[in-house]
Amino acid sequence: MRILVLAAAVPALAVASAQAQMGGGRRQPNEGRQKVDNTPKVDEKAYKAALECIPESK
C-alpha cells in the first residue's frame, strides 16, 4: 500500500513543481492589451543640432 501511495505521489509532486515554474498556463497580465510605447519621440531637428555642436576630432 505504501508503494502505491509513493508511486502516485512522486509524479504528482513533479507535475506540481513544473506547473509552478511555468506559470500554470495562466495568461500573462499584459496579454490581450495593446502595447504602450513609453519611449520618447526623437526630435530630428534637435538631434541634428546636437550633432553640429560636437567638435570635430583631429
C-alpha atoms as one frame of an Amber mdcrd trajectory, in Angstrom:
protein
   0.000   0.000   0.000   2.861   2.400   0.803   4.436   1.721  -2.565   1.185
   2.560  -4.317   0.900   5.858  -2.419   4.522   6.759  -3.165   4.106   5.768
  -6.797   1.190   8.217  -7.094   2.769  10.991  -5.001   6.123  11.283  -6.811
   4.705  12.125 -10.282   2.104  14.429  -8.714   4.838  16.420  -6.960   6.896
  16.589 -10.147   3.922  17.893 -12.139   3.053  20.441  -9.447   6.636  21.727
  -9.408   6.772  22.064 -13.189   3.396  23.800 -13.262   4.542  26.308 -10.635
   7.700  27.098 -12.589   5.912  27.504 -15.907   3.139  29.730 -14.564   0.417
  27.118 -14.634  -0.771  28.056 -18.114  -2.423  31.241 -16.895  -2.473  34.294
 -19.104   0.096  36.964 -18.519  -1.203  40.329 -17.239  -0.294  42.233 -20.441
  -1.641  39.621 -22.832  -4.524  40.879 -24.927  -3.787  44.564 -24.354  -2.131
  46.837 -26.826   1.481  47.587 -26.069   2.126  51.131 -24.926   5.281  52.741
 -26.284   6.723  54.834 -23.446   9.897  55.787 -25.308  10.184  59.485 -26.077
   9.793  60.599 -29.679  13.033  61.594 -31.397  13.152  65.214 -32.494  15.191
  65.208 -35.723  15.976  68.937 -35.625  17.272  68.745 -32.056  19.301  65.649
 -32.912  20.978  67.323 -35.881  21.618  70.493 -33.853  23.263  68.435 -31.107
  25.458  66.679 -33.664  26.617  70.026 -35.019  27.653  71.132 -31.530  30.104
  68.228 -31.225  33.616  69.408 -32.094  35.479  67.712 -34.932  38.194  65.300
 -33.827  41.733  65.933 -35.070
